[in-house]
């Protein structure tokens, strides 16, 4: 039986193509079953233009981002979060990284503040080694005849200062000058409210009886909405942040001086 060589070649090409598709399908299923960065990376190398290559690249990107985010959280430094943002500027964790960077920036002492010294002009040791020059003794004045001091009129007792009235925002709040920042958001106060509801639902025992305040602040990059708890004692502020940080939640304690400076 005579066969057309062109038909035979076409059939062979179809069979080869089907075989190749079957191999790629099998390799893709193995990569998905392993679900590791190494398996997806190998698939992309073997099939750079395959039918499943785009999906493999997307999965590889997501796994790499999760790995880098975990590393940044473990380090928990401003530099680590900045490095993460450099590698993943538009990832699913990028906004959280920006929030934590902003929190670190808020916690830094203001620039240009003079360092406290133990003695004026230097340390106590330096002050002892270089005492100020003593003034020459003034000549003794001739004694004047003693005279009876003039009687002073009786002073009226000073009136007690009126007590400051509590504002509606602080009435009923815990006494103390410390504050805690739980996040900073650029999208608006609704994001801060959503964050508070999530934290209160999960850490109700720690945040019991507290009411947050969202403070809008203008920055060089635009308006930022800071979620804060105010009127806390130092002990409670640190206890709240200790519990939240133990669960990988951002939290910054604001001492009274820093807190008042930002009002």
RONUVO-376852 format. One record per residue (C-alpha): residue number from 1; residue in one letter; z, y, x. Coordinates in nm, 3 decimals, padded with zeros to 5 digits. Example, Ala and Ser with C-alpha at 12.3 -4.5 7.8 and 13.67 -1.06 7.14 Angstrom:
RONUVO-376852
+------+------+---------+---------+---------+
| resi | resn |      pz |      py |      px |
+------+------+---------+---------+---------+
|    1 |    A |  00.780 | -00.450 |  01.230 |
|    2 |    S |  00.714 | -00.106 |  01.367 |
+------+------+---------+---------+---------+
***
This chain:
RONUVO-376852
+------+------+---------+---------+---------+
| resi | resn |      pz |      py |      px |
+------+------+---------+---------+---------+
|    1 |    X |  00.000 |  00.000 |  00.000 |
|    2 |    X | -00.111 |  00.330 |  00.150 |
|    3 |    X |  00.155 |  00.607 |  00.164 |
|    4 |    X |  00.091 |  00.974 |  00.208 |
|    5 |    X |  00.261 |  01.086 |  00.531 |
|    6 |    X |  00.348 |  01.421 |  00.376 |
|    7 |    X |  00.531 |  01.253 |  00.092 |
|    8 |    X |  00.721 |  01.034 |  00.334 |
|    9 |    X |  00.824 |  01.336 |  00.539 |
|   10 |    X |  00.940 |  01.522 |  00.232 |
|   11 |    X |  01.148 |  01.226 |  00.115 |
|   12 |    X |  01.302 |  01.193 |  00.458 |
|   13 |    X |  01.393 |  01.561 |  00.462 |
|   14 |    X |  01.559 |  01.528 |  00.124 |
|   15 |    X |  01.757 |  01.226 |  00.238 |
|   16 |    X |  01.870 |  01.405 |  00.553 |
|   17 |    X |  01.972 |  01.708 |  00.352 |
|   18 |    X |  02.172 |  01.497 |  00.110 |
|   19 |    X |  02.339 |  01.322 |  00.399 |
|   20 |    X |  02.429 |  01.656 |  00.555 |
|   21 |    X |  02.572 |  01.781 |  00.227 |
|   22 |    X |  02.779 |  01.469 |  00.192 |
|   23 |    X |  02.919 |  01.516 |  00.543 |
|   24 |    X |  03.005 |  01.881 |  00.477 |
|   25 |    X |  03.164 |  01.794 |  00.144 |
|   26 |    X |  03.373 |  01.527 |  00.313 |
|   27 |    X |  03.476 |  01.764 |  00.594 |
|   28 |    X |  03.571 |  02.033 |  00.342 |
|   29 |    X |  03.787 |  01.795 |  00.143 |
|   30 |    X |  03.965 |  01.688 |  00.462 |
|   31 |    X |  04.026 |  02.051 |  00.560 |
|   32 |    X |  04.169 |  02.132 |  00.218 |
|   33 |    X |  04.391 |  01.823 |  00.226 |
|   34 |    X |  04.535 |  01.927 |  00.565 |
|   35 |    X |  04.559 |  02.294 |  00.456 |
|   36 |    X |  04.629 |  02.422 |  00.806 |
|   37 |    X |  04.480 |  02.703 |  01.009 |
|   38 |    X |  04.351 |  02.449 |  01.261 |
|   39 |    X |  04.168 |  02.243 |  00.997 |
|   40 |    X |  03.995 |  02.545 |  00.843 |
|   41 |    X |  03.910 |  02.686 |  01.184 |
|   42 |    X |  03.745 |  02.358 |  01.285 |
|   43 |    X |  03.548 |  02.348 |  00.960 |
|   44 |    X |  03.413 |  02.698 |  01.020 |
|   45 |    X |  03.308 |  02.601 |  01.371 |
|   46 |    X |  03.131 |  02.285 |  01.248 |
|   47 |    X |  02.965 |  02.452 |  00.948 |
|   48 |    X |  02.931 |  02.826 |  01.023 |
|   49 |    X |  02.674 |  02.869 |  00.743 |
|   50 |    X |  02.788 |  02.594 |  00.507 |
|   51 |    X |  02.842 |  02.608 |  00.135 |
|   52 |    X |  03.221 |  02.614 |  00.176 |
|   53 |    X |  03.243 |  02.836 |  00.484 |
|   54 |    X |  03.338 |  03.152 |  00.293 |
|   55 |    X |  03.626 |  02.968 |  00.124 |
|   56 |    X |  03.739 |  02.825 |  00.457 |
|   57 |    X |  03.744 |  03.171 |  00.616 |
|   58 |    X |  03.947 |  03.313 |  00.326 |
|   59 |    X |  04.203 |  03.033 |  00.352 |
|   60 |    X |  04.221 |  03.076 |  00.729 |
|   61 |    X |  04.283 |  03.450 |  00.693 |
|   62 |    X |  04.561 |  03.394 |  00.440 |
|   63 |    X |  04.737 |  03.133 |  00.653 |
|   64 |    X |  04.716 |  03.354 |  00.963 |
|   65 |    X |  04.861 |  03.646 |  00.770 |
|   66 |    X |  05.149 |  03.434 |  00.641 |
|   67 |    X |  05.219 |  03.317 |  00.997 |
|   68 |    X |  05.217 |  03.672 |  01.136 |
|   69 |    X |  05.431 |  03.802 |  00.849 |
|   70 |    X |  05.692 |  03.534 |  00.913 |
|   71 |    X |  05.697 |  03.631 |  01.281 |
|   72 |    X |  05.741 |  03.999 |  01.192 |
|   73 |    X |  06.025 |  03.917 |  00.953 |
|   74 |    X |  06.198 |  03.704 |  01.214 |
|   75 |    X |  06.179 |  03.986 |  01.469 |
|   76 |    X |  06.268 |  04.249 |  01.204 |
|   77 |    X |  06.178 |  04.547 |  01.422 |
|   78 |    X |  05.963 |  04.851 |  01.359 |
|   79 |    X |  05.727 |  04.746 |  01.639 |
|   80 |    X |  05.682 |  04.400 |  01.488 |
|   81 |    X |  05.584 |  04.542 |  01.150 |
|   82 |    X |  05.346 |  04.790 |  01.312 |
|   83 |    X |  05.177 |  04.505 |  01.499 |
|   84 |    X |  05.143 |  04.316 |  01.173 |
|   85 |    X |  04.977 |  04.615 |  01.006 |
|   86 |    X |  04.736 |  04.652 |  01.295 |
|   87 |    X |  04.619 |  04.292 |  01.247 |
|   88 |    X |  04.636 |  04.289 |  00.865 |
|   89 |    X |  04.593 |  04.646 |  00.734 |
|   90 |    X |  04.486 |  04.533 |  00.385 |
|   91 |    X |  04.668 |  04.203 |  00.348 |
|   92 |    X |  04.901 |  04.095 |  00.072 |
|   93 |    X |  05.207 |  04.184 |  00.285 |
|   94 |    X |  05.074 |  04.515 |  00.418 |
|   95 |    X |  05.252 |  04.733 |  00.160 |
|   96 |    X |  05.583 |  04.557 |  00.225 |
|   97 |    X |  05.533 |  04.613 |  00.599 |
|   98 |    X |  05.476 |  04.986 |  00.539 |
|   99 |    X |  05.794 |  05.003 |  00.332 |
|  100 |    X |  05.999 |  04.845 |  00.608 |
|  101 |    X |  05.849 |  05.074 |  00.871 |
|  102 |    X |  05.941 |  05.373 |  00.654 |
|  103 |    X |  06.295 |  05.239 |  00.621 |
|  104 |    X |  06.327 |  05.211 |  00.998 |
|  105 |    X |  06.198 |  05.566 |  01.035 |
|  106 |    X |  06.458 |  05.689 |  00.788 |
|  107 |    X |  06.737 |  05.515 |  00.979 |
|  108 |    X |  06.653 |  05.680 |  01.312 |
|  109 |    X |  06.871 |  05.975 |  01.420 |
|  110 |    X |  06.705 |  06.317 |  01.396 |
|  111 |    X |  06.525 |  06.421 |  01.712 |
|  112 |    X |  06.670 |  06.699 |  01.926 |
|  113 |    X |  07.031 |  06.631 |  01.827 |
|  114 |    X |  07.262 |  06.709 |  02.121 |
|  115 |    X |  07.458 |  06.414 |  02.251 |
|  116 |    X |  07.830 |  06.431 |  02.195 |
|  117 |    X |  08.037 |  06.483 |  02.510 |
|  118 |    X |  08.398 |  06.396 |  02.566 |
|  119 |    X |  08.472 |  06.739 |  02.718 |
|  120 |    X |  08.295 |  07.073 |  02.718 |
|  121 |    X |  08.045 |  07.083 |  03.000 |
|  122 |    X |  08.067 |  06.713 |  03.085 |
|  123 |    X |  08.291 |  06.410 |  03.092 |
|  124 |    X |  08.672 |  06.428 |  03.120 |
|  125 |    X |  08.645 |  06.311 |  03.481 |
|  126 |    X |  08.406 |  06.593 |  03.564 |
|  127 |    X |  08.629 |  06.842 |  03.389 |
|  128 |    X |  08.930 |  06.721 |  03.588 |
|  129 |    X |  08.737 |  06.734 |  03.915 |
|  130 |    X |  08.610 |  07.086 |  03.848 |
|  131 |    X |  08.878 |  07.275 |  03.661 |
|  132 |    X |  08.791 |  07.626 |  03.540 |
|  133 |    X |  08.894 |  07.904 |  03.775 |
|  134 |    X |  09.231 |  08.049 |  03.690 |
|  135 |    X |  09.253 |  08.414 |  03.601 |
|  136 |    X |  09.450 |  08.647 |  03.824 |
|  137 |    X |  09.796 |  08.708 |  03.695 |
|  138 |    X |  09.821 |  09.046 |  03.525 |
|  139 |    X |  10.095 |  09.280 |  03.650 |
|  140 |    X |  10.405 |  09.264 |  03.442 |
|  141 |    X |  10.433 |  09.551 |  03.199 |
|  142 |    X |  10.747 |  09.764 |  03.187 |
|  143 |    X |  10.980 |  09.653 |  02.911 |
|  144 |    X |  10.977 |  09.878 |  02.608 |
|  145 |    X |  11.286 |  09.957 |  02.411 |
|  146 |    X |  11.347 |  09.700 |  02.147 |
|  147 |    X |  11.282 |  09.816 |  01.794 |
|  148 |    X |  11.352 |  09.642 |  01.468 |
|  149 |    X |  11.036 |  09.492 |  01.316 |
|  150 |    X |  10.918 |  09.659 |  00.999 |
|  151 |    X |  10.985 |  09.460 |  00.687 |
|  152 |    X |  10.672 |  09.301 |  00.541 |
|  153 |    X |  10.617 |  09.287 |  00.167 |
|  154 |    X |  10.658 |  08.945 |  00.015 |
|  155 |    X |  10.326 |  08.762 |  00.004 |
|  156 |    X |  10.202 |  08.617 | -00.321 |
|  157 |    X |  10.149 |  08.240 | -00.317 |
|  158 |    X |  09.784 |  08.148 | -00.280 |
|  159 |    X |  09.618 |  08.014 | -00.590 |
|  160 |    X |  09.503 |  07.653 | -00.566 |
|  161 |    X |  09.127 |  07.614 | -00.534 |
|  162 |    X |  08.963 |  07.505 | -00.858 |
|  163 |    X |  08.855 |  07.143 | -00.864 |
|  164 |    X |  08.484 |  07.086 | -00.834 |
|  165 |    X |  08.327 |  06.959 | -01.150 |
|  166 |    X |  08.142 |  06.630 | -01.134 |
|  167 |    X |  07.774 |  06.639 | -01.204 |
|  168 |    X |  07.619 |  06.408 | -01.460 |
|  169 |    X |  07.447 |  06.216 | -01.179 |
|  170 |    X |  07.772 |  06.135 | -00.995 |
|  171 |    X |  08.011 |  06.099 | -01.291 |
|  172 |    X |  08.135 |  05.742 | -01.302 |
|  173 |    X |  07.979 |  05.653 | -00.966 |
|  174 |    X |  08.184 |  05.482 | -00.693 |
|  175 |    X |  08.363 |  05.728 | -00.464 |
|  176 |    X |  08.219 |  05.761 | -00.115 |
|  177 |    X |  07.965 |  05.952 |  00.085 |
|  178 |    X |  07.749 |  05.661 |  00.196 |
|  179 |    X |  07.417 |  05.559 |  00.044 |
|  180 |    X |  07.186 |  05.259 |  00.068 |
|  181 |    X |  06.809 |  05.274 |  00.064 |
|  182 |    X |  06.640 |  04.971 | -00.087 |
|  183 |    X |  06.277 |  05.075 | -00.047 |
|  184 |    X |  06.024 |  05.357 | -00.024 |
|  185 |    X |  05.702 |  05.367 | -00.226 |
|  186 |    X |  05.391 |  05.582 | -00.232 |
|  187 |    X |  05.250 |  05.456 | -00.561 |
|  188 |    X |  05.514 |  05.632 | -00.773 |
|  189 |    X |  05.862 |  05.597 | -00.926 |
|  190 |    X |  05.748 |  05.306 | -01.142 |
|  191 |    X |  05.722 |  05.089 | -00.830 |
|  192 |    X |  06.080 |  05.180 | -00.735 |
|  193 |    X |  06.203 |  05.098 | -01.088 |
|  194 |    X |  06.026 |  04.763 | -01.078 |
|  195 |    X |  06.186 |  04.686 | -00.743 |
|  196 |    X |  06.531 |  04.772 | -00.876 |
|  197 |    X |  06.492 |  04.544 | -01.177 |
|  198 |    X |  06.391 |  04.256 | -00.951 |
|  199 |    X |  06.683 |  04.312 | -00.713 |
|  200 |    X |  06.936 |  04.347 | -00.994 |
|  201 |    X |  06.813 |  04.025 | -01.157 |
|  202 |    X |  06.849 |  03.832 | -00.832 |
|  203 |    X |  07.155 |  03.998 | -00.675 |
|  204 |    X |  07.350 |  04.106 | -00.981 |
|  205 |    X |  07.688 |  04.016 | -00.831 |
|  206 |    X |  07.628 |  04.242 | -00.530 |
|  207 |    X |  07.478 |  04.534 | -00.725 |
|  208 |    X |  07.713 |  04.514 | -01.025 |
|  209 |    X |  07.805 |  04.851 | -01.172 |
|  210 |    X |  07.559 |  05.052 | -00.960 |
|  211 |    X |  07.287 |  05.284 | -01.084 |
|  212 |    X |  06.998 |  05.373 | -00.855 |
|  213 |    X |  06.836 |  05.708 | -00.793 |
|  214 |    X |  06.470 |  05.756 | -00.705 |
|  215 |    X |  06.426 |  06.052 | -00.473 |
|  216 |    X |  06.080 |  06.204 | -00.431 |
|  217 |    X |  06.023 |  06.335 | -00.078 |
|  218 |    X |  05.720 |  06.503 |  00.074 |
|  219 |    X |  05.605 |  06.352 |  00.403 |
|  220 |    X |  05.312 |  06.410 |  00.636 |
|  221 |    X |  05.127 |  06.123 |  00.466 |
|  222 |    X |  05.205 |  06.232 |  00.109 |
|  223 |    X |  05.484 |  06.196 | -00.143 |
|  224 |    X |  05.724 |  05.903 | -00.098 |
|  225 |    X |  05.964 |  05.774 | -00.364 |
|  226 |    X |  06.285 |  05.636 | -00.213 |
|  227 |    X |  06.501 |  05.391 | -00.408 |
|  228 |    X |  06.864 |  05.463 | -00.319 |
|  229 |    X |  07.218 |  05.382 | -00.427 |
|  230 |    X |  07.456 |  05.673 | -00.375 |
|  231 |    X |  07.830 |  05.740 | -00.379 |
|  232 |    X |  07.925 |  05.423 | -00.191 |
|  233 |    X |  08.210 |  05.356 |  00.046 |
|  234 |    X |  08.117 |  05.251 |  00.398 |
|  235 |    X |  08.248 |  04.899 |  00.336 |
|  236 |    X |  08.045 |  04.845 |  00.022 |
|  237 |    X |  07.727 |  04.998 |  00.165 |
|  238 |    X |  07.739 |  04.764 |  00.464 |
|  239 |    X |  07.828 |  04.466 |  00.245 |
|  240 |    X |  07.525 |  04.528 |  00.022 |
|  241 |    X |  07.286 |  04.553 |  00.316 |
|  242 |    X |  07.435 |  04.250 |  00.485 |
|  243 |    X |  07.375 |  04.036 |  00.177 |
|  244 |    X |  07.022 |  04.167 |  00.117 |
|  245 |    X |  06.915 |  04.136 |  00.480 |
|  246 |    X |  07.043 |  03.780 |  00.486 |
|  247 |    X |  06.778 |  03.711 |  00.221 |
|  248 |    X |  06.501 |  03.899 |  00.407 |
|  249 |    X |  06.526 |  04.205 |  00.179 |
|  250 |    X |  06.488 |  04.552 |  00.336 |
|  251 |    X |  06.801 |  04.764 |  00.329 |
|  252 |    X |  06.918 |  05.070 |  00.524 |
|  253 |    X |  07.270 |  05.218 |  00.526 |
|  254 |    X |  07.266 |  05.600 |  00.517 |
|  255 |    X |  07.579 |  05.766 |  00.658 |
|  256 |    X |  07.703 |  06.079 |  00.481 |
|  257 |    X |  07.553 |  06.322 |  00.734 |
|  258 |    X |  07.206 |  06.166 |  00.712 |
|  259 |    X |  07.228 |  06.129 |  00.337 |
|  260 |    X |  07.323 |  06.492 |  00.275 |
|  261 |    X |  07.053 |  06.614 |  00.512 |
|  262 |    X |  06.785 |  06.450 |  00.297 |
|  263 |    X |  06.891 |  06.589 | -00.036 |
+------+------+---------+---------+---------+
***
